[in-house]
Amino acid sequence: MRHGYVYILFNKQNGTLYVGVTSNLTKRVYEHKNHLVEGFTDKYNVDKLGYYEVFDDITSAIAREKQIKGGSRNKKLALIESINPNWHDLYNDII
């Protein structure tokens, strides 16, 4: 069974946010950090992992991603601060 992950990246505390979903969190964040993916995160230098959730399957992760994206910016900030009040880049915690 493949796990799914929902994650929130940021560029600086209270800065630009990006919500994504993946089946391989370490690889995906690495790609963002090294600007291997053209687009929003590359353009705005959004490359710090602030929050993530793990799911038993990718379908559940996709549903959660949609829920988070549909929420307000304040709710996204609250999610980050619920597990990461100092806004550390959590990437080293997952590798």
SULURPE-V138332 format. One record per pair of residues at least 24 apart in sequence whose C-alpha atoms are under 7 Angstrom apart, sorted by the first residue. I is the first residue (numbers start at 1). J is the second residue. Records with the same first field share a line. If there is no record, write none. Layout:
I = J ; J
//
This chain:
2 = 56 ; 57 ; 58
3 = 54 ; 55 ; 56 ; 57 ; 58
4 = 54 ; 55 ; 56 ; 57 ; 58 ; 61
5 = 52 ; 53 ; 54 ; 55 ; 61
6 = 52 ; 53 ; 54 ; 61 ; 65
7 = 51 ; 52 ; 53
8 = 49 ; 50 ; 51 ; 52
9 = 46 ; 47 ; 48 ; 49 ; 50
10 = 46 ; 47 ; 48 ; 49 ; 50
11 = 45 ; 46 ; 47 ; 48
13 = 87
16 = 46
19 = 65 ; 69
20 = 65
21 = 61 ; 62 ; 65
23 = 58
26 = 94 ; 95
48 = 89
49 = 89 ; 90 ; 91
50 = 80 ; 84 ; 87 ; 88 ; 89 ; 90
51 = 80
//
